[in-house]
Amino acid sequence: MKYAAIRHVPVMGGKLKTLDKQAALAMKGVVDVVEIPRFDNAYGSLGGVAVVADNTWTAQEAAKKLKIEWDKGEHGSYNTDEYKQMLVKNVEAPANKVAAKGDLDTAFEQAGTRHSATYVGGHLSHSPMEPMASAVSVTPDSCEVWASTQDPEGIQNTLAAYLGREPKDIVVNVMISGGAFGRKFKCDYVQEAAACSQAVGAPVQLTWTREEDTRTGFYHSCSAQHIEASVDDQGNVTGWLHRAAFPPIGSTFDPSTVQPSEGDLSAVTDHPYGIANMRVESGLAPAHTRIGWYRAVYAIFYGFAINVFTDELARKAGKDPLEFFRAIYDNNSSEEQQLQVRRSRAVLDKAADMAGWGREMPENHGLGLAVHHSFESYVAMVVHAEVEGDDIKVHRVDCAVDCGLVLNPDIATAQMEGAIIMGIGLALYTEVKFRNGAVVNSNFHNYPVLRISETPPEINVTFIGQENSPTGLGEPGVPTLAPALVNAVYAASGVRHRSLPIKPS
């Protein structure tokens, strides 16, 4: 077996312009330098240059000696700061209507109170503990793969398309994923190892560096959402306008997809609040990088916007947020959604009870809550935060979950604890930025994950609804943390954050 390292084209749709490989080939132990063109497949390689050597260290050192000039192509001017400004503009103006019910215009005209806000979130990288890695052996009559993957069938289909073989002829040995969060559904790294193996006529193990992992991903969508609502004199929400713009995952499979579809917005249209007068609109958001599933997917930004906006409505109406959250579900008269309403309220009440909602808090301390339904499960959290200037410290998180029957409480609890810690990092620090078409971040110094010292000293998780059938658990814990934290920060300091991360690197 040989070992490979790779340097990718930094921009989606770019290609190799010039290559000087002499210094790399001159290194002892280097077997070959392999040019890997872009493979136009949903999970195919962006393209790049790989060095194959006798060991990984030599391959990685030789890859640094490659002198490469890239043609960046049509996405070479992508800049996330400018792109997010465009998304905000697209949601703060009328957009493409995808769903409507009732008479929103009349509700707004007759409102005692109107409120509006716009929420923005950046791209996210999966950053699994183990970067992309696989070993592939391609021979004239066989192909065998060893890969840390979430999708062995996807590997079979992708390699079959690349090699011109049948999927059933691709043997995939599934290794422990070393973290994944959705990134290892995509098998570009396996296709690249296959290309190297085919080029040198030997099995090849390809290991990406952390930098290549950070800069060559399928990223969580950056997004903008604009919400307007009307509230009557009794504090009831009578109308809700929700516009969203983000590059959808569908763009990875069909580049002509340039805005969220009705299905992408179903979490809003089917939300258990059940507002009688509602309009949902989709704003333009063409993709300039590869977009992929990330833990909790769209629920991350929907959970954030809906929960923070609800807290803002409560404050504007002079209501206690818990009581306002509970009362807003009274809007829902749909018999089909009453189970969702009951389960949402149940986790909300449980989390509030666990946290001692309403208790007196020290100065600069605050409690914030959020509740969200995703992946057929219901999660509510109350966050206790302390704010001193720009410093935000999370002291405690109380979490109530209804994911139906739980067979292994320890593993289930660990899932939620991990989601809470991950969610704090996403809320405070993490964002992938692009400049001149390429990712600016490279490693954990500028794409930080939460440190042990920042982890809340107290995390309490309780499961209810054990009489229900089991539902999703790996994903639903992430969306509720950020809005609960932002609401806690407001309670502690009076400062309202509407963009994530709060403290970008």
C-alpha positions as CSV (number, residue, x, y, z in Angstrom):
1,M,0.0,0.0,0.0
2,K,1.1,3.6,-0.8
3,Y,0.1,6.8,1.0
4,A,-1.3,10.0,-0.4
5,A,-1.8,13.7,0.4
6,I,-3.8,16.1,-1.6
7,R,-4.1,19.8,-2.4
8,H,-7.5,20.8,-3.7
9,V,-8.6,23.5,-6.0
10,P,-9.8,26.1,-3.5
11,V,-12.9,27.3,-5.3
12,M,-15.9,25.3,-6.4
13,G,-15.8,25.0,-10.2
14,G,-12.2,25.9,-10.5
15,K,-9.4,23.9,-12.2
16,L,-5.7,23.4,-12.4
17,K,-4.0,26.1,-14.5
18,T,-0.3,25.3,-14.1
19,L,1.7,22.7,-12.1
20,D,5.4,22.4,-11.3
21,K,5.9,19.1,-9.6
22,Q,9.7,18.7,-9.9
23,A,10.6,19.5,-6.3
24,A,8.0,17.1,-5.0
25,L,9.1,14.3,-7.3
26,A,12.7,14.8,-6.2
27,M,11.9,13.9,-2.6
28,K,13.0,10.4,-1.5
29,G,10.0,8.1,-1.2
30,V,7.7,9.9,-3.6
31,V,6.1,7.6,-6.0
32,D,4.1,9.9,-8.3
33,V,2.2,13.1,-8.5
34,V,-1.4,12.5,-9.7
35,E,-3.6,15.2,-11.2
36,I,-7.2,14.7,-10.2
37,P,-9.7,16.6,-12.4
38,R,-13.1,17.7,-11.1
39,F,-15.5,14.8,-11.2
40,D,-19.0,16.2,-12.0
41,N,-20.9,14.0,-9.6
42,A,-22.8,15.2,-6.5
43,Y,-20.2,13.5,-4.3
44,G,-17.2,13.8,-6.7
45,S,-13.9,15.6,-6.1
46,L,-13.6,19.3,-6.6
47,G,-10.3,18.4,-8.3
48,G,-6.7,18.8,-7.2
49,V,-3.2,17.4,-7.2
50,A,-2.2,14.4,-5.0
51,V,1.2,13.2,-4.0
52,V,1.6,9.4,-3.6
53,A,4.6,8.3,-1.5
54,D,5.9,5.5,0.7
55,N,4.4,7.1,3.9
56,T,1.9,9.8,4.8
57,W,4.5,12.2,6.2
58,T,6.5,12.2,3.0
59,A,3.4,12.6,0.9
60,Q,2.3,15.6,3.0
61,E,5.7,17.3,3.0
62,A,6.0,16.8,-0.8
63,A,2.6,18.2,-1.4
64,K,3.8,21.5,0.2
65,K,6.5,21.7,-2.5
66,L,4.0,21.6,-5.4
67,K,3.9,24.9,-7.2
68,I,0.3,25.3,-8.4
69,E,-1.6,28.0,-10.1
70,W,-5.4,27.7,-10.1
71,D,-8.0,29.0,-12.4
72,K,-10.7,30.0,-9.9
73,G,-13.6,30.0,-12.4
74,E,-17.0,31.6,-12.0
75,H,-17.1,31.5,-8.2
76,G,-13.7,33.2,-7.7
77,S,-15.2,36.4,-6.3
78,Y,-17.4,34.7,-3.6
79,N,-17.2,36.7,-0.4
80,T,-19.4,35.7,2.5
81,D,-19.7,39.1,4.2
82,E,-21.1,40.5,0.9
83,Y,-23.2,37.5,0.3
84,K,-24.9,37.7,3.7
85,Q,-25.7,41.4,3.0
86,M,-27.3,40.2,-0.2
87,L,-29.4,37.6,1.6
88,V,-30.6,40.2,4.1
89,K,-31.6,42.5,1.3
90,N,-33.5,39.6,-0.4
91,V,-35.5,38.8,2.8
92,E,-36.3,42.3,3.8
93,A,-38.1,42.8,0.5
94,P,-41.1,40.8,-1.0
95,A,-39.9,37.5,-2.2
96,N,-41.4,34.3,-3.9
97,K,-44.5,33.2,-2.0
98,V,-44.4,29.5,-1.3
99,A,-47.3,29.2,1.2
100,A,-50.1,31.3,2.7
101,K,-53.2,31.0,4.8
102,G,-55.7,33.3,6.3
103,D,-55.6,37.1,5.7
104,L,-52.2,38.4,6.7
105,D,-52.7,41.9,5.4
106,T,-55.8,42.4,7.5
107,A,-54.2,41.0,10.5
108,F,-51.3,43.4,10.2
109,E,-53.6,46.4,9.6
110,Q,-55.7,45.6,12.7
111,A,-52.7,44.8,14.9
112,G,-52.3,46.4,18.3
113,T,-48.5,45.8,18.0
114,R,-46.2,45.0,15.0
115,H,-42.7,43.7,15.3
116,S,-40.1,42.6,12.8
117,A,-36.5,41.3,12.9
118,T,-33.9,39.7,10.6
119,Y,-31.6,36.8,11.7
120,V,-28.4,35.8,10.0
121,G,-26.1,32.8,10.3
122,G,-22.9,31.8,8.6
123,H,-21.5,28.7,6.9
124,L,-20.4,25.9,9.2
125,S,-17.8,23.1,8.8
126,H,-18.4,19.6,10.1
127,S,-14.8,19.4,11.4
128,P,-14.9,15.8,12.5
129,M,-12.2,14.7,14.9
130,E,-10.8,12.5,12.2
131,P,-10.4,14.3,8.8
132,M,-11.3,12.6,5.6
133,A,-9.5,9.3,5.2
134,S,-9.9,6.1,3.2
135,A,-7.9,3.3,1.6
136,V,-8.8,2.1,-1.9
137,S,-7.4,-0.8,-4.0
138,V,-8.4,-0.5,-7.7
139,T,-7.4,-3.4,-10.1
140,P,-8.6,-4.2,-13.6
141,D,-11.2,-6.6,-12.2
142,S,-11.9,-5.4,-8.6
143,C,-12.3,-2.4,-6.3
144,E,-12.2,-2.6,-2.5
145,V,-12.6,0.3,-0.1
146,W,-11.8,0.8,3.6
147,A,-13.4,4.1,4.6
148,S,-14.8,6.0,7.6
149,T,-18.2,6.6,6.1
150,Q,-21.9,7.2,6.9
151,D,-22.9,6.1,3.4
152,P,-21.3,2.9,2.0
153,E,-23.9,2.7,-0.7
154,G,-23.0,6.3,-1.8
155,I,-19.4,5.1,-2.2
156,Q,-20.5,2.2,-4.3
157,N,-22.6,4.5,-6.6
158,T,-20.0,7.2,-6.9
159,L,-17.0,4.9,-7.6
160,A,-19.1,2.8,-10.0
161,A,-19.8,6.0,-12.0
162,Y,-16.2,7.1,-11.8
163,L,-14.7,3.7,-12.8
164,G,-17.4,2.7,-15.2
165,R,-18.4,-0.4,-13.2
166,E,-21.4,-1.8,-11.4
167,P,-22.1,-0.7,-7.9
168,K,-22.3,-4.3,-6.7
169,D,-18.7,-4.8,-7.8
170,I,-17.4,-2.2,-5.3
171,V,-16.7,-3.7,-1.9
172,V,-16.8,-1.3,1.0
173,N,-15.5,-2.0,4.4
174,V,-17.0,0.5,6.9
175,M,-14.6,1.8,9.5
176,I,-15.4,3.9,12.6
177,S,-16.2,7.4,11.4
178,G,-14.2,9.4,13.9
179,G,-17.0,11.9,14.0
180,A,-19.0,12.8,10.9
181,F,-22.1,15.1,11.6
182,G,-23.1,14.6,7.9
183,R,-19.8,15.2,6.2
184,K,-19.1,11.5,5.7
185,F,-22.2,11.0,3.7
186,K,-20.2,12.6,0.9
187,C,-17.4,10.4,-0.5
188,D,-15.2,12.7,-2.6
189,Y,-12.3,11.7,-0.5
190,V,-12.9,8.0,-1.5
191,Q,-13.1,8.8,-5.2
192,E,-9.8,10.7,-4.9
193,A,-8.1,7.7,-3.3
194,A,-9.5,5.5,-6.1
195,A,-8.0,7.9,-8.7
196,C,-4.6,7.6,-7.0
197,S,-4.8,3.8,-6.8
198,Q,-5.7,3.5,-10.4
199,A,-2.9,5.9,-11.4
200,V,-0.1,4.1,-9.5
201,G,-1.4,0.5,-9.8
202,A,-1.3,-0.1,-6.0
203,P,-3.6,0.3,-3.0
204,V,-3.5,3.9,-1.7
205,Q,-4.5,5.3,1.6
206,L,-5.4,9.0,1.3
207,T,-5.5,11.1,4.4
208,W,-6.6,14.8,4.2
209,T,-4.9,17.3,6.5
210,R,-7.0,19.3,8.8
211,E,-6.5,22.3,6.5
212,E,-7.8,20.4,3.5
213,D,-10.8,19.2,5.6
214,T,-11.7,22.8,6.7
215,R,-11.2,24.3,3.2
216,T,-12.8,21.6,1.0
217,G,-16.1,20.8,2.6
218,F,-19.8,20.5,2.0
219,Y,-20.8,23.4,4.2
220,H,-23.9,24.2,6.2
221,S,-25.8,27.0,4.5
222,C,-25.4,30.5,5.5
223,S,-28.8,32.1,5.9
224,A,-31.0,35.1,6.4
225,Q,-34.5,35.1,7.8
226,H,-36.9,38.0,8.2
227,I,-40.0,37.7,10.4
228,E,-42.8,40.1,10.9
229,A,-45.7,39.5,13.3
230,S,-48.8,41.2,14.6
231,V,-50.0,41.0,18.2
232,D,-53.5,42.0,19.4
233,D,-54.2,43.9,22.6
234,Q,-54.5,40.7,24.6
235,G,-51.0,39.6,23.6
236,N,-52.2,37.0,21.0
237,V,-50.1,36.6,17.8
238,T,-52.5,37.2,14.9
239,G,-50.2,37.2,11.9
240,W,-46.8,35.9,10.9
241,L,-44.7,36.7,7.8
242,H,-41.6,34.6,7.4
243,R,-39.0,35.0,4.6
244,A,-36.0,32.8,4.3
245,A,-33.0,32.9,1.9
246,F,-30.2,30.3,2.0
247,P,-28.4,28.2,-0.6
248,P,-30.3,24.9,-0.4
249,I,-28.7,21.5,-0.3
250,G,-30.5,20.8,-3.6
251,S,-28.0,23.1,-5.3
252,T,-25.3,20.4,-4.8
253,F,-27.3,18.1,-7.0
254,D,-28.8,20.7,-9.3
255,P,-26.9,24.0,-9.8
256,S,-30.0,25.6,-11.2
257,T,-31.6,25.5,-7.7
258,V,-31.1,29.0,-6.5
259,Q,-33.5,29.4,-3.6
260,P,-35.3,27.3,-0.9
261,S,-38.1,25.2,-2.1
262,E,-41.5,24.7,-0.5
263,G,-40.2,21.5,1.0
264,D,-37.1,23.4,2.4
265,L,-39.5,25.8,4.1
266,S,-41.9,23.1,5.5
267,A,-40.5,23.6,9.0
268,V,-42.0,27.0,9.0
269,T,-45.3,26.3,7.2
270,D,-45.9,23.2,9.4
271,H,-44.7,24.8,12.7
272,P,-47.0,23.8,15.7
273,Y,-47.6,27.5,16.6
274,G,-50.4,27.3,14.0
275,I,-50.7,31.0,13.4
276,A,-54.1,31.6,11.6
277,N,-52.8,34.3,9.2
278,M,-49.4,33.5,7.7
279,R,-47.3,33.9,4.6
280,V,-44.0,32.1,3.9
281,E,-41.7,33.4,1.2
282,S,-38.4,32.2,-0.3
283,G,-35.6,34.6,-1.3
284,L,-32.9,34.1,-3.9
285,A,-29.7,32.5,-2.7
286,P,-27.6,31.0,-5.5
287,A,-24.8,28.7,-4.1
288,H,-21.1,29.5,-4.6
289,T,-19.8,26.5,-2.7
290,R,-20.9,23.0,-2.0
291,I,-23.8,22.8,0.5
292,G,-24.4,19.6,2.5
293,W,-26.2,18.1,5.4
294,Y,-24.9,19.2,8.8
295,R,-26.1,18.0,12.1
296,A,-29.7,19.2,12.5
297,V,-29.6,20.7,8.9
298,Y,-32.1,23.6,8.4
299,A,-33.5,23.2,12.0
300,I,-30.4,25.1,13.2
301,F,-31.4,28.4,11.7
302,Y,-35.2,27.9,11.9
303,G,-34.9,27.0,15.6
304,F,-32.8,30.1,16.1
305,A,-34.9,32.6,14.3
306,I,-38.4,31.4,15.5
307,N,-37.4,31.1,19.1
308,V,-35.5,34.4,19.4
309,F,-38.3,36.2,17.6
310,T,-40.8,34.7,20.0
311,D,-38.8,35.9,23.0
312,E,-38.7,39.3,21.4
313,L,-42.5,39.3,21.0
314,A,-42.9,38.3,24.6
315,R,-40.7,41.2,25.8
316,K,-42.5,43.6,23.5
317,A,-45.8,42.5,24.9
318,G,-44.6,42.8,28.4
319,K,-45.2,39.1,29.0
320,D,-43.1,36.4,30.8
321,P,-41.4,34.5,28.0
322,L,-42.5,31.1,29.4
323,E,-46.1,32.1,29.5
324,F,-45.9,33.7,26.1
325,F,-44.4,30.6,24.6
326,R,-47.1,28.4,26.2
327,A,-49.9,30.7,25.0
328,I,-48.7,31.0,21.4
329,Y,-49.6,27.3,20.9
330,D,-53.2,28.3,21.5
331,N,-53.2,29.7,18.0
332,N,-53.2,26.1,16.7
333,S,-56.7,24.8,16.1
334,S,-55.6,22.0,13.8
335,E,-56.7,18.6,15.2
336,E,-53.8,17.0,13.3
337,Q,-51.2,19.1,15.1
338,Q,-52.6,18.8,18.7
339,L,-50.2,16.0,19.5
340,Q,-47.3,18.3,18.4
341,V,-48.7,21.1,20.5
342,R,-49.0,18.9,23.6
343,R,-45.5,17.4,23.3
344,S,-44.0,20.8,22.6
345,R,-45.6,22.3,25.7
346,A,-44.7,19.2,27.8
347,V,-40.9,19.6,27.2
348,L,-41.2,23.3,27.6
349,D,-42.8,23.0,31.0
350,K,-40.4,20.3,32.1
351,A,-37.3,22.2,31.1
352,A,-38.6,25.3,32.9
353,D,-39.4,23.3,36.0
354,M,-35.9,21.8,36.0
355,A,-34.3,25.2,35.7
356,G,-36.5,26.9,38.4
357,W,-37.9,29.4,35.9
358,G,-38.8,32.7,37.5
359,R,-36.3,32.4,40.3
360,E,-34.4,35.6,41.2
361,M,-31.1,35.8,39.4
362,P,-27.8,37.6,40.4
363,E,-26.9,40.8,38.5
364,N,-25.7,40.1,35.0
365,H,-27.2,36.6,35.0
366,G,-30.2,35.5,33.0
367,L,-32.3,32.6,32.0
368,G,-33.4,32.0,28.4
369,L,-35.6,29.3,26.9
370,A,-36.3,27.7,23.5
371,V,-38.3,24.8,22.2
372,H,-38.2,23.2,18.8
373,H,-39.7,20.2,17.0
374,S,-37.4,18.5,14.4
375,F,-36.7,15.0,13.2
376,E,-40.0,14.0,14.9
377,S,-38.7,14.8,18.3
378,Y,-39.3,17.7,20.8
379,V,-36.5,19.4,22.7
380,A,-36.7,22.4,25.1
381,M,-33.8,24.0,26.9
382,V,-33.3,26.7,29.5
383,V,-29.8,28.2,29.5
384,H,-28.4,30.1,32.5
385,A,-25.8,32.6,31.2
386,E,-23.7,35.3,32.8
387,V,-22.6,38.4,30.8
388,E,-19.6,40.6,31.7
389,G,-18.9,43.0,28.8
390,D,-18.1,40.8,25.8
391,D,-17.6,37.7,28.0
392,I,-20.4,35.2,27.9
393,K,-20.3,32.3,30.3
394,V,-22.8,29.4,30.3
395,H,-23.3,28.2,33.9
396,R,-26.0,25.6,33.4
397,V,-28.3,24.0,30.8
398,D,-31.5,22.2,31.6
399,C,-32.8,20.1,28.7
400,A,-36.1,18.2,28.4
401,V,-36.5,15.8,25.4
402,D,-39.4,13.8,24.0
403,C,-38.0,11.4,21.5
404,G,-40.4,8.6,22.5
405,L,-39.2,5.4,24.0
406,V,-35.5,5.5,25.1
407,L,-33.8,2.1,25.3
408,N,-30.4,3.3,26.5
409,P,-30.6,6.4,28.7
410,D,-26.8,6.7,29.0
411,I,-26.2,6.9,25.3
412,A,-29.3,9.1,24.8
413,T,-28.0,11.5,27.5
414,A,-24.6,11.6,25.9
415,Q,-26.1,12.5,22.6
416,M,-27.9,15.5,24.1
417,E,-24.8,16.6,26.2
418,G,-22.7,16.5,23.0
419,A,-25.4,18.5,21.1
420,I,-25.4,21.1,23.9
421,I,-21.6,21.5,23.9
422,M,-21.6,21.6,20.1
423,G,-24.4,24.1,20.1
424,I,-22.6,26.5,22.4
425,G,-19.6,26.5,20.1
426,L,-21.8,27.2,17.1
427,A,-23.6,30.0,18.9
428,L,-20.4,31.7,20.2
429,Y,-17.6,31.2,17.8
430,T,-17.8,29.0,14.7
431,E,-18.2,30.3,11.1
432,V,-16.6,29.4,7.8
433,K,-15.8,32.5,5.8
434,F,-15.0,32.8,2.1
435,R,-12.9,35.5,0.5
436,N,-12.0,35.6,-3.2
437,G,-13.9,32.3,-3.7
438,A,-11.9,30.3,-1.1
439,V,-12.3,29.4,2.6
440,V,-10.3,31.7,4.9
441,N,-10.3,29.3,7.9
442,S,-7.7,26.5,8.0
443,N,-7.5,24.9,11.5
444,F,-8.9,25.1,15.0
445,H,-7.1,28.4,15.7
446,N,-9.5,30.2,13.4
447,Y,-12.4,27.7,13.4
448,P,-12.6,27.0,17.1
449,V,-14.5,24.2,18.9
450,L,-15.6,24.7,22.5
451,R,-12.9,24.0,25.0
452,I,-13.3,22.0,28.2
453,S,-12.9,25.1,30.3
454,E,-15.9,26.7,28.5
455,T,-18.2,23.7,29.0
456,P,-21.1,24.4,31.4
457,P,-20.3,22.9,34.8
458,E,-23.9,21.7,35.0
459,I,-25.9,20.0,32.2
460,N,-29.2,18.3,33.2
461,V,-31.0,16.1,30.6
462,T,-34.4,14.5,31.2
463,F,-36.5,12.3,28.8
464,I,-40.3,12.3,28.9
465,G,-42.9,10.8,26.6
466,Q,-41.7,7.3,27.0
467,E,-45.1,6.0,25.9
468,N,-44.5,7.3,22.4
469,S,-42.7,5.5,19.5
470,P,-39.0,6.2,19.3
471,T,-38.0,9.1,16.9
472,G,-34.8,11.0,16.0
473,L,-32.2,11.8,18.6
474,G,-28.8,12.5,16.9
475,E,-29.9,15.8,15.4
476,P,-32.6,17.6,17.5
477,G,-30.5,18.6,20.4
478,V,-28.5,21.3,18.4
479,P,-31.2,23.8,17.2
480,T,-32.5,24.8,20.7
481,L,-29.2,25.8,22.3
482,A,-28.3,28.9,20.4
483,P,-31.7,30.6,20.8
484,A,-31.9,29.7,24.4
485,L,-28.4,31.2,24.9
486,V,-29.2,34.4,23.0
487,N,-32.4,34.8,25.0
488,A,-30.4,34.3,28.2
489,V,-27.9,36.9,27.2
490,Y,-30.7,39.4,26.6
491,A,-32.2,38.6,30.0
492,A,-28.8,39.1,31.6
493,S,-27.6,42.2,29.7
494,G,-30.4,43.7,27.6
495,V,-28.3,43.1,24.5
496,R,-30.1,41.3,21.7
497,H,-28.1,39.2,19.2
498,R,-29.6,38.4,15.9
499,S,-26.5,37.1,14.0
500,L,-24.5,34.0,14.7
501,P,-21.9,33.5,15.8
502,I,-22.0,36.0,18.6
503,K,-18.2,36.3,18.9
504,P,-16.8,35.4,15.4
505,S,-13.1,34.7,15.3
